[in-house]
Amino acid sequence: MSLCRHQRPARRSRPGFEPVSGRDLNVAGDIGPSPAGQWARLIPGLGHINTFLEWFGDLAIFSWHSLRAAVTPPFEFRELFRQLDEIGSMSLPLVAAAGAAIGAVLSLEARYSLTRFGAKSMLPAAIVYSVIHETGPIITGLIVSGRVGAGIGAELASMKVTEQIDAIEASAVNPYKLLVVTRILACILMLPLLTLAADFCGVLAGWITQAIAEPLSLQQFINSAFKGTTLNDFLPPTFKTAVFGLIIGLISCFQGMRTQGGAVGVGRAATSSVVLSSLFVILADVVLVKFILIFFP
């Protein structure tokens, strides 16, 4: 009873004042907002800029660990072959269908446009150059980023939240070597091959569409389309998709390996893998097109 009688009631803060524990300390140790808090209040977008720069810093560190794991033995060839099959053969039907659809649409649109200007004889060359130079590579990159990017991001994110990656590390296996490097290499190797399939289906569908509107043999179509062309017209656009594969594999693995938050985090990782890889594929295409025009005129 005596203890209860001598206890003082908790002091209430006066209106307009905050308790010291709820406020920041500045550099000098005085009560007041910290410099970081002051700048965040003065510049509303500073927090987003910091998050943006931190993401790129983490991506650079992740890339360095992946590169170091890629050049040091032992190598996981069995997992690499499994990923080649998963990324290549499983994506082939989607890529072929998308390439055929693009070729048919280009044939219809180009026929209408070229006929208006009296250049209908240039239709085969217009279809082939459009498909091989730009449409085939970028469509392949976006299709693979949608299918493979989501799959890699969701798979690695699920392994992360269920602590399977921690179990791999506890088994003295490098998760970068087993899970990351194999997927990135598979994307790099399979993107050019998938691009060739998309180009072939696009050109074939363009010829079929042209032949339905106006009888034209396949030999005449090919002779007219490939007249005066060289390897420089086809090899650089095809092999630039290897860079697309690097982007898709790296970003998807990175987003999956840094997942937090259970099932919600898995969904966010899959979504961000698709969105970011597609965005960076488009941005890389702009740079690579300029690079090809300079060095392969």
DRENLOVEX-552931 format. One record per residue (C-alpha): x, y, z; residue in three letters. Coordinates in Angstrom, 1 decimal. Example, Ala and Ser with C-alpha at 12.3 -4.5 7.8 and 13.67 -1.06 7.14 Angstrom:
[[12.3,-4.5,7.8],"Ala"],
[[13.7,-1.1,7.1],"Ser"],
//
This chain:
[[0.0,0.0,0.0],"Met"],
[[2.8,2.4,0.8],"Ser"],
[[4.5,1.7,-2.5],"Leu"],
[[1.3,2.5,-4.4],"Cys"],
[[0.8,5.6,-2.3],"Arg"],
[[4.2,7.1,-3.2],"His"],
[[4.1,6.3,-7.0],"Gln"],
[[3.7,9.3,-9.1],"Arg"],
[[1.3,9.4,-12.1],"Pro"],
[[2.9,9.4,-15.5],"Ala"],
[[3.6,12.9,-16.8],"Arg"],
[[1.7,13.8,-19.9],"Arg"],
[[3.3,15.7,-22.6],"Ser"],
[[2.0,19.2,-23.1],"Arg"],
[[-0.1,19.9,-26.2],"Pro"],
[[2.1,20.6,-29.2],"Gly"],
[[5.2,18.8,-27.8],"Phe"],
[[6.5,15.3,-28.4],"Glu"],
[[8.4,13.2,-25.9],"Pro"],
[[12.1,13.0,-26.4],"Val"],
[[12.1,9.3,-27.2],"Ser"],
[[9.9,9.9,-30.2],"Gly"],
[[12.2,12.4,-31.8],"Arg"],
[[15.4,12.1,-33.7],"Asp"],
[[18.9,13.3,-32.6],"Leu"],
[[21.0,15.4,-34.8],"Asn"],
[[24.7,15.1,-35.3],"Val"],
[[25.5,17.2,-32.3],"Ala"],
[[23.4,15.0,-30.0],"Gly"],
[[20.7,17.7,-29.5],"Asp"],
[[17.1,17.0,-29.7],"Ile"],
[[15.8,17.6,-33.3],"Gly"],
[[15.3,16.1,-36.7],"Pro"],
[[18.4,14.3,-38.1],"Ser"],
[[20.0,15.5,-41.4],"Pro"],
[[18.6,12.6,-43.3],"Ala"],
[[15.1,13.4,-42.0],"Gly"],
[[15.5,17.0,-42.9],"Gln"],
[[16.6,16.2,-46.4],"Trp"],
[[13.7,13.7,-46.8],"Ala"],
[[11.3,16.4,-45.8],"Arg"],
[[12.8,19.0,-48.1],"Leu"],
[[13.1,16.6,-51.1],"Ile"],
[[10.0,14.4,-51.2],"Pro"],
[[11.5,12.0,-53.9],"Gly"],
[[14.8,11.5,-52.1],"Leu"],
[[13.6,8.2,-50.6],"Gly"],
[[12.7,6.8,-54.0],"His"],
[[16.1,7.8,-55.3],"Ile"],
[[17.9,6.1,-52.5],"Asn"],
[[15.8,2.9,-53.0],"Thr"],
[[16.7,3.1,-56.8],"Phe"],
[[20.4,3.4,-56.1],"Leu"],
[[20.4,0.7,-53.5],"Glu"],
[[18.7,-1.7,-55.9],"Trp"],
[[21.4,-1.1,-58.5],"Phe"],
[[24.1,-1.5,-55.9],"Gly"],
[[22.6,-4.8,-54.8],"Asp"],
[[22.3,-5.9,-58.4],"Leu"],
[[26.0,-5.1,-59.0],"Ala"],
[[27.0,-7.2,-56.0],"Ile"],
[[24.8,-10.0,-57.1],"Phe"],
[[26.3,-9.9,-60.6],"Ser"],
[[29.8,-10.0,-59.2],"Trp"],
[[29.0,-13.1,-57.1],"His"],
[[27.4,-14.8,-60.1],"Ser"],
[[30.4,-14.0,-62.4],"Leu"],
[[32.8,-15.4,-59.8],"Arg"],
[[30.7,-18.5,-59.5],"Ala"],
[[30.5,-18.9,-63.2],"Ala"],
[[34.3,-19.1,-63.8],"Val"],
[[35.3,-21.3,-60.8],"Thr"],
[[34.9,-25.1,-60.9],"Pro"],
[[33.1,-27.4,-60.3],"Pro"],
[[30.4,-26.7,-62.9],"Phe"],
[[26.8,-27.8,-62.7],"Glu"],
[[26.4,-29.2,-66.3],"Phe"],
[[23.4,-31.5,-65.4],"Arg"],
[[21.4,-28.5,-64.0],"Glu"],
[[22.5,-26.4,-67.1],"Leu"],
[[21.1,-29.0,-69.5],"Phe"],
[[17.9,-29.2,-67.6],"Arg"],
[[17.5,-25.4,-67.8],"Gln"],
[[18.3,-25.4,-71.5],"Leu"],
[[15.4,-27.8,-72.0],"Asp"],
[[13.1,-25.9,-69.7],"Glu"],
[[13.9,-22.5,-71.2],"Ile"],
[[14.4,-23.5,-74.8],"Gly"],
[[12.0,-26.3,-75.8],"Ser"],
[[9.2,-25.2,-73.5],"Met"],
[[9.3,-21.6,-74.9],"Ser"],
[[9.5,-22.7,-78.5],"Leu"],
[[5.7,-23.1,-79.2],"Pro"],
[[5.0,-19.6,-77.8],"Leu"],
[[7.8,-18.0,-79.7],"Val"],
[[6.9,-19.7,-83.0],"Ala"],
[[3.3,-18.7,-82.7],"Ala"],
[[4.2,-15.1,-81.9],"Ala"],
[[6.6,-14.9,-84.8],"Gly"],
[[4.0,-16.3,-87.2],"Ala"],
[[1.4,-13.9,-86.0],"Ala"],
[[3.8,-10.9,-86.4],"Ile"],
[[4.8,-12.1,-89.9],"Gly"],
[[1.2,-12.4,-91.0],"Ala"],
[[0.3,-8.9,-89.6],"Val"],
[[3.3,-7.3,-91.2],"Leu"],
[[2.4,-8.9,-94.6],"Ser"],
[[-1.1,-7.5,-94.5],"Leu"],
[[-0.1,-4.1,-93.3],"Glu"],
[[2.9,-3.7,-95.6],"Ala"],
[[1.0,-4.9,-98.6],"Arg"],
[[-1.7,-2.2,-98.1],"Tyr"],
[[0.9,0.6,-97.4],"Ser"],
[[3.3,-0.4,-100.3],"Leu"],
[[0.5,-0.7,-102.8],"Thr"],
[[-0.6,2.9,-102.1],"Arg"],
[[2.9,4.1,-103.0],"Phe"],
[[3.4,1.8,-106.0],"Gly"],
[[6.1,-0.3,-104.3],"Ala"],
[[4.3,-3.6,-104.0],"Lys"],
[[7.3,-5.4,-105.5],"Ser"],
[[9.3,-4.5,-102.3],"Met"],
[[6.9,-6.4,-100.1],"Leu"],
[[9.0,-9.6,-99.6],"Pro"],
[[12.1,-7.6,-98.7],"Ala"],
[[10.1,-5.4,-96.3],"Ala"],
[[8.7,-8.4,-94.5],"Ile"],
[[12.0,-10.2,-94.2],"Val"],
[[13.9,-7.1,-93.1],"Tyr"],
[[11.2,-6.1,-90.6],"Ser"],
[[11.1,-9.5,-89.0],"Val"],
[[14.8,-10.3,-88.9],"Ile"],
[[16.1,-6.9,-88.0],"His"],
[[13.8,-5.9,-85.2],"Glu"],
[[10.4,-7.6,-84.8],"Thr"],
[[11.7,-11.1,-84.3],"Gly"],
[[14.4,-10.3,-81.7],"Pro"],
[[12.2,-8.0,-79.6],"Ile"],
[[9.2,-10.2,-79.7],"Ile"],
[[11.3,-13.2,-78.7],"Thr"],
[[12.8,-11.2,-75.8],"Gly"],
[[9.4,-10.1,-74.5],"Leu"],
[[7.9,-13.5,-74.8],"Ile"],
[[10.8,-15.2,-73.0],"Val"],
[[10.8,-12.5,-70.3],"Ser"],
[[7.1,-13.1,-69.7],"Gly"],
[[7.3,-16.9,-69.5],"Arg"],
[[10.8,-17.6,-68.3],"Val"],
[[11.2,-14.5,-66.1],"Gly"],
[[8.1,-15.2,-64.1],"Ala"],
[[9.0,-18.9,-63.8],"Gly"],
[[12.6,-18.2,-62.5],"Ile"],
[[11.4,-15.4,-60.2],"Gly"],
[[8.6,-17.5,-58.7],"Ala"],
[[10.8,-20.7,-58.4],"Glu"],
[[13.7,-19.0,-56.6],"Leu"],
[[11.4,-16.9,-54.5],"Ala"],
[[9.6,-20.0,-53.3],"Ser"],
[[12.9,-21.7,-52.5],"Met"],
[[14.0,-18.5,-50.6],"Lys"],
[[10.9,-18.2,-48.4],"Val"],
[[10.8,-22.0,-47.6],"Thr"],
[[14.6,-21.8,-46.7],"Glu"],
[[15.6,-24.3,-49.4],"Gln"],
[[18.4,-22.0,-50.4],"Ile"],
[[19.7,-22.0,-46.8],"Asp"],
[[19.6,-25.8,-46.9],"Ala"],
[[21.7,-25.8,-50.1],"Ile"],
[[24.3,-23.5,-48.4],"Glu"],
[[24.3,-25.8,-45.4],"Ala"],
[[25.1,-28.7,-47.7],"Ser"],
[[28.3,-27.0,-48.8],"Ala"],
[[26.8,-26.2,-52.3],"Val"],
[[27.1,-22.7,-53.7],"Asn"],
[[23.6,-21.5,-54.6],"Pro"],
[[24.9,-19.0,-57.1],"Tyr"],
[[26.6,-21.8,-59.0],"Lys"],
[[23.6,-24.2,-58.9],"Leu"],
[[20.7,-21.9,-59.1],"Leu"],
[[21.8,-18.6,-60.7],"Val"],
[[24.6,-19.3,-63.2],"Val"],
[[22.9,-22.2,-64.8],"Thr"],
[[19.7,-20.2,-65.5],"Arg"],
[[21.6,-17.2,-66.8],"Ile"],
[[23.7,-19.3,-69.1],"Leu"],
[[20.6,-21.1,-70.4],"Ala"],
[[18.9,-17.8,-71.2],"Cys"],
[[22.0,-16.5,-73.0],"Ile"],
[[22.4,-19.7,-75.1],"Leu"],
[[18.7,-20.2,-76.0],"Met"],
[[17.6,-16.7,-76.9],"Leu"],
[[19.5,-16.6,-80.3],"Pro"],
[[18.1,-20.0,-81.2],"Leu"],
[[14.6,-19.0,-80.3],"Leu"],
[[15.0,-15.9,-82.3],"Thr"],
[[15.9,-17.9,-85.4],"Leu"],
[[12.8,-20.0,-84.9],"Ala"],
[[10.7,-16.8,-84.6],"Ala"],
[[12.3,-15.3,-87.7],"Asp"],
[[11.6,-18.5,-89.7],"Phe"],
[[8.0,-18.7,-88.6],"Cys"],
[[7.5,-15.0,-89.3],"Gly"],
[[8.9,-15.1,-92.8],"Val"],
[[7.0,-18.3,-93.6],"Leu"],
[[3.7,-16.8,-92.3],"Ala"],
[[4.4,-13.6,-94.3],"Gly"],
[[4.8,-15.7,-97.5],"Trp"],
[[1.7,-17.7,-96.8],"Ile"],
[[-0.3,-14.5,-96.3],"Thr"],
[[1.1,-13.0,-99.4],"Gln"],
[[0.5,-16.1,-101.4],"Ala"],
[[-3.2,-16.2,-100.3],"Ile"],
[[-3.7,-12.6,-101.5],"Ala"],
[[-1.7,-13.0,-104.7],"Glu"],
[[-0.2,-16.2,-106.1],"Pro"],
[[3.6,-16.2,-105.4],"Leu"],
[[5.9,-19.2,-105.1],"Ser"],
[[8.2,-19.6,-102.2],"Leu"],
[[11.3,-19.5,-104.4],"Gln"],
[[10.2,-16.2,-105.9],"Gln"],
[[9.5,-14.8,-102.5],"Phe"],
[[12.9,-15.8,-101.1],"Ile"],
[[14.8,-14.6,-104.2],"Asn"],
[[13.1,-11.2,-104.0],"Ser"],
[[13.4,-10.9,-100.2],"Ala"],
[[17.1,-11.8,-99.9],"Phe"],
[[18.4,-10.0,-103.0],"Lys"],
[[21.5,-8.0,-102.1],"Gly"],
[[21.7,-9.1,-98.4],"Thr"],
[[24.8,-10.1,-96.5],"Thr"],
[[25.5,-11.8,-93.1],"Leu"],
[[25.8,-8.3,-91.5],"Asn"],
[[22.1,-7.8,-92.1],"Asp"],
[[21.2,-10.9,-90.0],"Phe"],
[[23.9,-12.0,-87.6],"Leu"],
[[24.0,-8.8,-85.3],"Pro"],
[[20.3,-8.6,-84.8],"Pro"],
[[20.1,-12.3,-83.9],"Thr"],
[[23.1,-12.3,-81.5],"Phe"],
[[21.9,-9.2,-79.7],"Lys"],
[[19.3,-11.4,-78.1],"Thr"],
[[22.1,-13.0,-76.1],"Ala"],
[[22.2,-9.7,-74.2],"Val"],
[[18.4,-10.0,-73.8],"Phe"],
[[19.0,-13.4,-72.3],"Gly"],
[[21.6,-12.1,-69.9],"Leu"],
[[19.2,-9.4,-68.7],"Ile"],
[[16.3,-11.7,-68.3],"Ile"],
[[18.3,-14.4,-66.4],"Gly"],
[[20.1,-11.9,-64.2],"Leu"],
[[17.1,-9.8,-63.1],"Ile"],
[[14.8,-12.8,-62.6],"Ser"],
[[17.4,-14.6,-60.5],"Cys"],
[[18.1,-11.4,-58.5],"Phe"],
[[14.5,-10.7,-57.8],"Gln"],
[[13.9,-14.3,-56.7],"Gly"],
[[16.9,-14.6,-54.5],"Met"],
[[16.1,-11.4,-52.5],"Arg"],
[[12.5,-12.3,-51.8],"Thr"],
[[11.0,-11.7,-48.3],"Gln"],
[[7.5,-12.0,-47.0],"Gly"],
[[6.1,-15.5,-47.6],"Gly"],
[[3.5,-16.1,-50.3],"Ala"],
[[3.0,-12.4,-50.9],"Val"],
[[6.7,-12.0,-51.6],"Gly"],
[[6.7,-14.8,-54.1],"Val"],
[[3.9,-13.1,-56.1],"Gly"],
[[5.8,-9.8,-55.9],"Arg"],
[[9.0,-11.4,-57.1],"Ala"],
[[7.3,-13.0,-60.1],"Ala"],
[[5.6,-9.8,-61.1],"Thr"],
[[8.7,-7.6,-60.6],"Ser"],
[[10.8,-10.2,-62.6],"Ser"],
[[8.5,-9.9,-65.6],"Val"],
[[8.1,-6.1,-65.4],"Val"],
[[11.8,-5.2,-64.9],"Leu"],
[[13.2,-7.7,-67.4],"Ser"],
[[10.8,-6.6,-70.1],"Ser"],
[[11.6,-2.9,-69.4],"Leu"],
[[15.4,-3.5,-69.5],"Phe"],
[[15.1,-5.6,-72.6],"Val"],
[[13.3,-2.7,-74.4],"Ile"],
[[15.9,-0.2,-73.1],"Leu"],
[[18.8,-2.5,-74.1],"Ala"],
[[17.3,-2.9,-77.6],"Asp"],
[[17.5,0.9,-78.1],"Val"],
[[21.2,0.9,-77.2],"Val"],
[[22.0,-2.2,-79.2],"Leu"],
[[20.2,-0.9,-82.3],"Val"],
[[22.3,2.2,-82.3],"Lys"],
[[25.5,0.1,-81.6],"Phe"],
[[24.7,-2.2,-84.6],"Ile"],
[[24.0,0.8,-86.9],"Leu"],
[[27.4,2.2,-86.0],"Ile"],
[[29.6,-0.9,-86.2],"Phe"],
[[27.6,-2.9,-88.8],"Phe"],
[[26.4,-0.3,-91.4],"Pro"],
//
